[in-house]
Amino acid sequence: MMRRFLLVAFMLFSALPAFAVNPDEVLKDPVLEERARNLSAHLRCMVCQNQSIDDSNAELAKDLRVLVRERLTDGDSDEQVLDYVVSRYGEFVLLKPRLSAKTIALWSAPVALLLIGALTMILFVRSRPPLKTVTPLSDEEKARIDELSKG
């Protein structure tokens, strides 16, 4: 009975996600390690796309984690580390992109296109020629239709 319980417990807990940071990457200074973890949580793994480098087991993520720790031990500030990584990999490496003219244009483009489309539709509808009104048939025209339909 105890063996079964241990087997089930082992199988359940072995499915938990593994932490990607290897023990050999951890810095001795707990303050620097905390800063490195914080920065790693904001950087995207370029292989996994929607995972931070802190959560990824990819080799590139490991290299980026090591790079972040090296920069921190060299005395760089958090902003300097992020600027360095962005200069090498582009804005895409940030999980939360910085507010800039590019990101404003990117996020406002769908709204602008929707407004342009609505304005175009309004102008198109307004520029159409008015519908012609139909005048009723005169008595003479009705008589001629009756004559043609009988004949």
C-alpha positions in Angstrom: 0.0 0.0 0.0 2.8 2.4 0.9 4.7 1.5 -2.2 1.7 2.4 -4.4 1.3 5.7 -2.6 5.0 6.6 -3.1 4.8 5.5 -6.7 1.7 7.7 -7.4 3.3 10.6 -5.5 6.5 10.3 -7.5 4.6 10.2 -10.8 2.5 13.3 -9.8 5.4 15.4 -8.6 7.8 14.3 -11.4 5.5 16.1 -13.9 6.1 19.5 -12.2 8.0 21.9 -14.4 11.7 21.9 -13.9 13.5 25.2 -13.2 15.7 26.1 -16.1 18.4 27.9 -14.1 21.2 25.4 -13.5 23.0 25.5 -10.1 26.3 26.4 -11.9 24.7 29.6 -13.2 23.6 30.9 -9.7 25.6 33.8 -8.4 27.1 33.7 -5.0 25.8 37.2 -4.1 22.1 36.9 -3.4 21.4 40.5 -4.3 23.0 40.1 -7.7 21.2 36.8 -8.2 17.8 38.4 -7.4 18.5 41.1 -10.0 19.6 38.5 -12.5 16.4 36.5 -11.9 14.3 39.7 -12.2 16.0 40.6 -15.5 15.7 37.0 -16.8 12.0 37.0 -16.2 11.7 40.1 -18.5 13.7 38.6 -21.4 12.2 36.4 -24.1 13.7 33.1 -25.1 14.3 33.5 -28.8 13.9 29.8 -29.4 10.7 29.2 -27.3 9.2 32.6 -28.2 6.7 32.9 -25.3 8.9 31.8 -22.4 11.3 33.9 -20.4 14.9 32.8 -20.5 14.5 32.0 -16.8 11.9 29.3 -17.7 13.5 27.9 -20.8 15.9 25.0 -21.1 17.1 26.1 -24.6 20.8 26.5 -25.1 20.4 30.1 -26.2 18.4 30.9 -23.1 21.2 29.5 -21.0 23.7 31.7 -22.9 21.5 34.7 -22.3 21.2 33.9 -18.5 25.0 33.6 -18.3 25.4 36.9 -20.3 23.0 38.7 -17.9 24.9 37.5 -14.9 28.3 38.4 -16.4 27.1 41.9 -17.1 25.7 42.3 -13.6 29.0 41.1 -12.0 30.8 43.6 -14.2 28.9 46.4 -12.5 26.2 47.2 -15.2 22.9 48.5 -14.0 19.7 46.7 -14.9 18.9 49.2 -17.6 22.4 48.8 -19.1 22.0 45.0 -19.2 18.6 45.3 -20.9 20.0 47.9 -23.4 22.9 45.6 -24.2 20.7 42.6 -24.8 18.3 44.6 -26.9 21.1 46.0 -29.0 22.2 42.5 -29.8 18.8 40.8 -30.3 16.3 43.6 -30.9 13.2 44.8 -29.1 11.6 41.4 -29.6 13.8 39.9 -26.8 11.7 41.9 -24.3 8.6 40.2 -23.1 7.1 43.6 -22.3 8.2 46.0 -25.1 9.2 49.5 -24.2 6.9 52.4 -25.1 8.3 54.0 -28.2 7.1 55.5 -31.5 7.3 52.0 -33.0 5.2 50.3 -30.4 2.6 53.2 -30.4 2.4 52.9 -34.2 2.1 49.1 -34.0 -0.7 49.2 -31.4 -2.6 52.1 -32.9 -2.5 50.8 -36.5 -5.6 48.5 -36.2 -7.7 51.4 -34.7 -6.5 53.8 -37.4 -7.3 51.3 -40.2 -10.8 50.7 -38.7 -11.4 54.5 -38.6 -10.2 54.9 -42.2 -12.4 52.1 -43.4 -15.5 53.6 -41.6 -14.8 57.0 -43.0 -14.4 55.5 -46.5 -17.7 53.7 -46.2 -19.5 56.9 -45.0 -18.0 59.0 -47.9 -18.9 56.2 -50.4 -22.5 56.1 -49.2 -22.9 59.9 -49.2 -21.4 60.3 -52.7 -23.8 57.9 -54.4 -26.4 59.6 -56.6 -29.8 59.8 -55.1 -32.4 57.2 -56.1 -34.7 58.3 -58.9 -38.3 58.6 -57.9 -40.8 56.6 -59.9 -43.7 58.6 -61.2 -47.0 56.7 -61.4 -48.5 55.7 -64.7 -50.9 58.0 -66.4 -54.4 56.8 -67.4 -53.3 56.7 -71.0 -50.3 54.5 -70.2 -52.5 52.1 -68.1 -54.9 51.9 -71.0 -52.1 51.1 -73.4 -50.8 48.3 -71.1 -54.3 46.8 -70.8 -54.7 46.9 -74.6 -51.3 45.1 -75.1 -52.0 42.5 -72.5 -55.4 41.6 -74.1 -54.2 41.5 -77.6 
